[in-house]
Amino acid sequence: MRTKLKAVWFDLDGTLVDSAPDLAVPIHEMRQDRGLSPLEDAILRPYTSMGARGLIWCGFGVKKDEPAFEALRVEFLARYEKAMVVHTQLFPGMEEVLDHIESKGLIWGVVSNKFERYVKHIVDALDLTPRCAAIVGGDTTPFPKPNPANLFYACGAAAVDPRYCVYVGDDLRDVEAGRAAGMKTVAAAYGYCGDELPPSAWGADGLIETPLQLRTWLAREIT
């Protein structure tokens, strides 16, 4: 028997908002300062779902466990903090999706692996804060995705049972975290999605190619 959904949780980057243009700027600036040739945004875009770790690997070929990584990460974040919401915006169709969710009496919020202060700043800059049942970052608890801890935290803040929730994300870790939390999961194939397994192979309960397709998926799940 299907369970009535009560909440929709979104990953931030690549799911709720298209932040890739702003996240690419620090890499462009850092490469220019080092006399390196420019990279097209399309090359950087798939790595955006992995945050600084993925972008630094794409931009400089430096992995997280290498000695040069930490200095690059600190520089990247310092540059990003100065201009986080210049081009960042909701994906096309997402405003209609949020309106639809609210019209059905569901709550929604954001659970991201980005630092909580960044998530809150972006959500607030887009005038979404009053509409969110919870805004959770990767450091809200000590356990970022794929650990389900931050999803459980969001559910506690919103007083909703995880079994009545769906988590929407554009990374395999999102599906893994949602499944571990006992939630339904939807893979956002329109997002950044990394460079490993395709979204169709993540084992999500739903797969959407555009934000508006989430309305159709929700219509089947709301009883």
URFEN-V425400 format. One record per pair of residues at least 6 apart in sequence whose ideal C-beta (glycine too) atoms are under 7 Angstrom apart, sorted by the first residue. I is the first residue (numbers start at 1). GAP is how many residues later the second one is. D is the distance in Angstrom with one decimal. If there is no record, write none. Layout:
I|GAP|D ; I|GAP|D
This chain:
2|219|6.7 ; 2|221|5.2 ; 3|160|6.1 ; 3|161|6.0 ; 4|160|6.6 ; 4|218|6.7 ; 4|219|5.3 ; 5|101|6.2 ; 5|159|5.9 ; 5|161|6.0 ; 5|216|5.4 ; 5|217|5.7 ; 6|100|6.2 ; 6|101|6.8 ; 6|154|5.1 ; 6|158|4.1 ; 6|159|6.8 ; 7|99|6.2 ; 7|100|4.8 ; 7|101|6.5 ; 7|126|6.5 ; 7|151|6.1 ; 7|153|4.7 ; 7|157|6.6 ; 7|158|4.5 ; 8|93|5.4 ; 8|98|5.9 ; 8|100|4.4 ; 8|158|5.4 ; 8|160|6.6 ; 9|100|5.7 ; 9|102|5.0 ; 9|142|6.5 ; 9|145|5.9 ; 9|156|6.0 ; 9|158|4.7 ; 10|6|4.2 ; 10|98|6.7 ; 10|100|5.5 ; 10|158|5.1 ; 11|100|6.8 ; 11|101|5.9 ; 11|157|6.7 ; 11|158|3.7 ; 11|159|6.2 ; 11|160|6.9 ; 11|163|5.1 ; 12|98|5.3 ; 12|100|3.8 ; 12|102|5.9 ; 12|107|5.8 ; 12|110|6.8 ; 13|6|4.7 ; 13|35|5.9 ; 13|36|6.5 ; 13|99|6.8 ; 13|101|6.6 ; 14|34|6.1 ; 14|35|5.0 ; 14|156|3.9 ; 14|174|6.9 ; 14|177|3.4 ; 14|178|3.8 ; 15|153|5.7 ; 15|154|5.3 ; 15|155|4.8 ; 15|173|4.7 ; 15|176|5.4 ; 16|74|6.8 ; 16|78|6.4 ; 16|94|6.3 ; 17|71|5.5 ; 17|72|6.4 ; 17|73|5.7 ; 17|74|6.7 ; 17|105|6.7 ; 17|109|7.0 ; 18|70|6.8 ; 18|71|6.2 ; 18|73|5.3 ; 19|69|4.3 ; 20|21|6.7 ; 20|25|4.9 ; 20|28|4.6 ; 20|172|6.6 ; 21|20|6.6 ; 21|66|3.9 ; 22|61|6.4 ; 22|62|5.9 ; 22|63|6.9 ; 22|64|5.5 ; 22|65|5.3 ; 22|66|4.9 ; 23|25|5.3 ; 23|32|6.3 ; 23|57|6.6 ; 24|17|5.1 ; 24|20|4.8 ; 25|58|6.6 ; 26|50|4.8 ; 26|53|3.8 ; 26|54|5.0 ; 27|12|6.9 ; 27|17|6.0 ; 27|28|5.5 ; 27|32|4.0 ; 28|10|6.5 ; 29|50|5.9 ; 30|29|6.9 ; 30|45|6.3 ; 30|46|6.8 ; 31|7|6.8 ; 31|8|6.7 ; 31|28|6.1 ; 39|20|6.5 ; 43|15|6.7 ; 44|11|6.2 ; 44|14|5.6 ; 44|15|6.9 ; 45|147|6.0 ; 46|146|5.6 ; 46|147|6.5 ; 46|148|6.0 ; 46|149|5.1 ; 47|7|3.6 ; 47|8|5.3 ; 47|10|6.7 ; 47|11|4.2 ; 48|6|6.9 ; 48|7|6.6 ; 48|144|4.5 ; 49|121|5.6 ; 49|122|4.4 ; 49|142|6.7 ; 49|143|3.9 ; 49|144|6.4 ; 49|145|5.3 ; 50|144|6.4 ; 51|62|6.5 ; 51|63|6.6 ; 52|21|5.1 ; 52|24|5.2 ; 52|25|6.4 ; 53|11|5.1 ; 55|21|6.9 ; 56|6|5.6 ; 56|13|6.5 ; 56|16|5.0 ; 56|17|6.3 ; 56|20|6.2 ; 57|6|6.0 ; 60|12|6.1 ; 62|6|5.1 ; 62|7|5.2 ; 62|10|6.0 ; 63|6|6.6 ; 84|34|6.4 ; 84|37|6.1 ; 84|38|6.0 ; 85|37|5.6 ; 85|40|4.1 ; 88|34|6.2 ; 90|36|6.7 ; 91|99|6.8 ; 91|120|5.1 ; 93|117|5.9 ; 93|118|4.1 ; 93|119|4.1 ; 94|117|4.5 ; 96|116|6.4 ; 97|114|5.1 ; 97|115|6.5 ; 97|117|5.2 ; 97|118|5.9 ; 98|10|6.6 ; 98|33|6.9 ; 100|115|4.9 ; 101|7|5.1 ; 104|118|5.9 ; 107|26|4.0 ; 107|51|5.9 ; 107|53|6.9 ; 108|24|7.0 ; 108|25|6.4 ; 109|23|4.6 ; 109|24|4.3 ; 109|25|4.0 ; 109|26|6.2 ; 109|45|5.7 ; 109|49|6.5 ; 110|9|6.1 ; 110|13|6.0 ; 110|22|6.1 ; 110|25|5.1 ; 110|26|6.7 ; 111|25|4.5 ; 111|39|5.3 ; 111|40|5.6 ; 111|43|5.1 ; 112|7|4.9 ; 112|25|5.8 ; 112|26|6.4 ; 113|25|3.7 ; 113|31|4.7 ; 113|32|5.3 ; 114|23|5.7 ; 114|24|5.9 ; 115|22|5.3 ; 115|23|6.5 ; 115|24|5.6 ; 116|20|6.9 ; 116|21|2.8 ; 116|23|5.6 ; 116|24|5.0 ; 118|19|6.9 ; 119|16|5.8 ; 119|18|4.5 ; 120|15|5.4 ; 123|6|5.4 ; 123|9|6.3 ; 123|12|5.5 ; 133|25|4.0 ; 134|20|4.1 ; 134|23|4.1 ; 134|24|5.0 ; 136|14|4.9 ; 136|17|5.7 ; 136|18|4.8 ; 138|6|3.9 ; 140|10|5.6 ; 140|13|5.8 ; 141|8|4.4 ; 141|9|5.4 ; 141|12|5.4 ; 143|6|3.8 ; 144|6|6.6 ; 145|28|4.5 ; 145|29|6.3 ; 145|32|4.1 ; 146|27|4.2 ; 146|30|3.8 ; 146|31|4.7 ; 146|34|6.9 ; 147|30|6.6 ; 148|29|5.0 ; 148|32|4.1 ; 148|33|3.7 ; 151|11|6.6 ; 151|16|6.3 ; 151|26|5.8 ; 151|27|6.6 ; 151|30|4.2 ; 151|32|6.7 ; 152|10|6.5 ; 152|29|6.0 ; 155|6|6.9 ; 155|7|4.9 ; 155|10|6.4 ; 162|19|4.8 ; 162|20|4.8 ; 162|21|5.3 ; 163|19|5.3 ; 165|18|4.5 ; 166|17|6.0 ; 166|18|4.1 ; 166|19|6.8 ; 166|20|6.0 ; 167|7|6.3 ; 167|10|6.9 ; 167|11|3.4 ; 167|16|4.9 ; 167|18|5.4 ; 168|18|4.5 ; 168|20|5.7 ; 168|46|6.6 ; 169|6|6.6 ; 169|19|6.2 ; 170|18|4.2 ; 170|21|2.6 ; 170|22|5.5 ; 170|23|5.4 ; 171|22|6.9 ; 171|23|6.0 ; 172|22|7.0 ; 172|24|6.9 ; 172|25|6.0 ; 172|30|5.1 ; 175|10|4.7 ; 175|12|6.0 ; 175|27|4.4 ; 175|28|6.3 ; 175|29|4.8 ; 178|7|3.9 ; 179|6|5.8 ; 184|21|4.7 ; 184|37|6.9 ; 185|19|4.4 ; 185|20|5.3 ; 186|18|5.8 ; 186|19|6.5 ; 186|20|4.0 ; 186|22|6.0 ; 186|28|6.6 ; 186|31|6.2 ; 187|12|4.0 ; 187|15|5.1 ; 187|17|3.9 ; 187|20|5.0 ; 188|20|6.0 ; 189|10|4.3 ; 189|18|5.9 ; 189|19|6.5 ; 189|20|5.2 ; 190|19|5.8 ; 190|20|5.5 ; 190|21|6.8 ; 193|6|5.6 ; 199|8|6.0 ; 200|7|6.0 ; 206|11|4.5 ; 208|6|5.4 ; 208|9|6.3
